Amino acid sequence: MKRDNERIVFSGTRLRVYQRDQELFDGTSKVFERAQRMSPAYILPVQEWKILLAYQKQPHKEDRYRSHVWWLIERWEDIYDWAKRELLEETWFESARFEQYRKYSGRWLVWVDKYVFIAKDLKKVAEQNLDTGSEIIELKWVTIETYIDMLIHRQCWWGSGWREEIMLKMIDWWIEDFKKLLLQ
């Protein structure tokens, strides 16, 4: 979102760069800039004490990696509609109970909102529909305990900043509370 007195100096497919003139305390002015990135949304499909993870291979990465079901939300899309569609395309599941768990906002040099959704009561309704030529995804169910262990040992890609927040909350009461939330 553009602020007052800002101008867009670059608008790409995933990033916009804004500049603004800022008057300083001594009366001079200086150009400041910031970037705004498309918002990623991460989806945690949960069923029977397990979480569905994607084992992905992307053209720009040499090795496969574990991640969540995720992608970047187009600027014009509703985040819930997008996340439900992405869940269906990548996993072939629909969720009867789909809720936003967290929204993280970065507001320094790069502005980005990151969303985390939990999808419960899953039902298989279609076949996997991946972007042709741009991704290979194998889905695997892991227990909640295995998932938490993967986060602790950096064995699952989770996006910057979130892993650290989760690690700060990794005490017994929080883990139990998180399990209850996922399984309600």
C-alpha positions in Angstrom: 0.0 0.0 0.0 1.3 3.4 -1.0 1.8 6.0 1.7 1.3 9.7 1.2 4.3 11.4 -0.5 5.6 8.1 -1.9 6.1 7.3 -5.5 6.5 3.8 -7.1 9.9 3.6 -8.8 9.7 -0.1 -9.6 6.8 -2.6 -9.9 7.7 -6.2 -10.7 5.8 -9.5 -10.5 6.6 -10.0 -6.8 8.0 -6.7 -5.5 7.3 -3.0 -5.6 9.8 -0.3 -4.6 8.7 3.0 -3.2 10.7 6.2 -2.6 9.8 9.3 -0.7 11.5 12.6 0.1 11.9 13.1 3.9 12.7 16.4 5.5 15.4 16.1 8.1 15.7 18.0 11.4 18.3 20.3 9.9 15.9 21.4 7.1 17.6 19.4 4.3 15.8 16.4 2.7 16.9 12.9 1.8 15.3 10.1 -0.3 14.2 7.1 1.6 12.9 3.9 0.1 11.2 0.7 1.0 10.0 -2.4 -0.8 6.7 -4.2 -0.6 6.7 -7.9 -1.3 3.7 -10.1 -2.3 2.3 -11.8 0.8 3.0 -15.5 1.3 0.4 -17.7 3.0 1.3 -21.0 4.6 -1.3 -23.7 5.1 -1.1 -26.5 7.7 -3.4 -29.3 6.7 -4.1 -31.3 9.9 -5.8 -34.7 10.4 -5.6 -37.4 13.0 -2.6 -35.9 14.9 -0.7 -35.4 11.7 0.3 -32.5 9.5 0.6 -32.7 5.7 4.0 -31.4 4.4 5.2 -30.9 0.9 8.5 -32.4 -0.2 9.3 -30.1 -3.1 11.6 -29.8 -6.0 11.8 -26.5 -7.8 13.7 -25.6 -11.0 15.9 -23.0 -9.1 16.9 -25.4 -6.3 19.2 -28.4 -6.7 17.8 -30.5 -3.9 14.3 -31.4 -2.6 13.2 -29.6 0.5 10.4 -30.0 3.1 7.9 -27.1 3.3 4.4 -26.2 4.0 1.7 -25.9 1.4 2.3 -22.2 0.4 2.6 -19.6 -2.3 2.4 -15.9 -2.8 -1.0 -14.2 -2.8 -1.7 -12.0 -5.8 -2.4 -8.4 -4.8 -6.0 -8.5 -6.0 -6.9 -11.8 -4.4 -8.8 -12.5 -1.2 -6.4 -14.4 1.1 -9.0 -17.0 2.2 -10.1 -17.8 -1.4 -6.5 -18.0 -2.5 -5.4 -20.2 0.4 -8.3 -22.6 -0.1 -7.6 -22.8 -3.8 -3.9 -23.5 -3.2 -4.7 -26.2 -0.7 -6.9 -27.9 -3.3 -4.4 -27.5 -6.2 -1.4 -28.8 -4.3 -2.9 -31.4 -2.0 -6.3 -32.2 -3.6 -8.0 -31.6 -0.3 -10.8 -29.3 0.8 -11.2 -28.3 4.4 -14.5 -28.0 6.3 -12.8 -26.0 9.0 -10.3 -23.5 7.6 -9.0 -20.7 9.8 -6.3 -18.1 10.0 -3.9 -19.0 12.8 -1.5 -16.0 12.5 -0.7 -12.9 10.5 2.9 -11.6 10.7 3.7 -8.2 9.4 7.2 -7.0 8.5 7.3 -3.2 8.4 10.9 -2.1 8.1 12.7 -1.9 4.7 10.6 -4.7 3.2 6.9 -4.6 4.0 5.3 -8.0 3.8 2.3 -9.7 5.5 2.7 -13.4 6.1 -0.3 -15.6 6.8 -0.6 -19.0 8.4 -3.8 -21.0 8.0 -4.8 -24.3 9.7 -7.0 -26.6 7.6 -9.0 -29.3 9.4 -11.6 -31.9 8.6 -10.0 -32.6 5.2 -11.8 -34.4 2.3 -10.1 -35.5 -0.9 -12.1 -34.1 -3.8 -9.7 -34.0 -6.7 -6.3 -35.0 -8.1 -3.2 -32.9 -7.5 -3.0 -30.0 -10.0 0.5 -28.6 -9.9 2.0 -25.8 -12.0 3.3 -27.6 -15.1 7.0 -27.6 -15.3 7.6 -25.4 -12.3 7.3 -27.8 -9.4 7.4 -31.4 -8.3 5.6 -32.0 -5.0 5.3 -35.2 -3.0 3.0 -35.0 0.0 3.8 -36.8 3.3 1.9 -36.9 6.6 4.1 -36.4 9.7 3.1 -36.6 13.3 2.8 -33.3 15.2 5.7 -34.3 17.4 7.8 -35.0 14.2 6.8 -31.7 12.8 7.8 -29.8 15.9 11.1 -31.6 16.0 11.6 -30.6 12.3 11.1 -26.9 13.2 13.5 -27.1 16.1 16.2 -28.7 14.0 15.5 -26.5 10.9 14.4 -29.5 8.8 11.3 -27.8 7.4 11.2 -24.5 5.6 9.0 -22.1 7.4 9.8 -18.6 6.1 11.9 -16.1 7.9 11.1 -15.0 11.4 8.4 -17.5 12.2 10.6 -20.3 13.2 12.3 -18.1 15.7 9.0 -17.0 17.1 7.9 -20.6 17.4 11.2 -21.5 19.1 10.7 -18.8 21.7 7.3 -20.4 22.6 8.6 -24.0 22.6 7.8 -24.8 26.3 5.6 -27.6 27.5 2.4 -25.7 28.0 2.7 -24.1 24.6 3.3 -27.4 22.7 0.2 -28.9 24.4 -1.9 -25.9 23.6 -0.7 -25.9 20.0 -1.7 -29.6 19.7 -5.1 -28.9 21.1 -5.6 -26.0 18.7 -4.6 -28.2 15.7 -6.9 -31.0 16.8 -10.0 -29.2 17.9 
